[in-house]
Amino acid sequence: RGQLSQHRGKAAELKQRLDSAPKVEAEAAQLNRDYDINKAQYSAMLANYEKARLGEQADNAGSVRFEVVQPPTAAYGPVSPKRSLLLAGVLALALGAGGGLCYLLTLLRPVVSSTRGLSELTGLPVLGVVSAAFPQQLHAKARHELFGFVTAVGGLVFVFVIVFALNWAGFRLALGASGAG
């Protein structure tokens, strides 16, 4: 019975140590982190002290003016250009370039859609007009082309909104794999 009570006591003591081990480890880790932070601050202060002492010696010598300057700090975001304005400007420029190209193509290869336009373009009178053989097919084709155009414009707007939202959230889209930048 004595041995049994000794073993139970020893088992209870080991359980208590087992429960306290993670707490001790966590405290040790916290102390190590605090030590590292304090050591880094101490090293920085020691470096500033050495600079100040060197500055005093230089002032006493009178030959060199020496001041302790804290390292400069800079913002993490770019100063210029404003990315949202840049993205909107690129979209406007792309749409303008596309519209300009369409206008240039209509000047180079004009499309005539009326008898009056044909008469003005050629300078000759129009003698007759042949109507479309299958107007339903022409209307279906026009609806299909309009649907394709609306889909393309919608896709462009959708991609612009996604890129704008990603930019606003802080993500940057990188083009190319070059290390310059």
Protein Blocks (a to p, Z undefined) as FASTA:
>chain_A
ZZmmmmmmmmmmmmmmmmmmmmmmmmmmmmmmmmmmmmmmmmmmmmmmmmmmmmmmmmmn
omaccdddddddddfbdfbdcfklmmmmmmmmmmmmmmmmmmmmmmmmccdfbfklmmmm
nopacfbdcddfblmlmmmmmmmmmmmmmmmmmmmmmmmmmmmmmmmnopacdedjbfbZ
Z
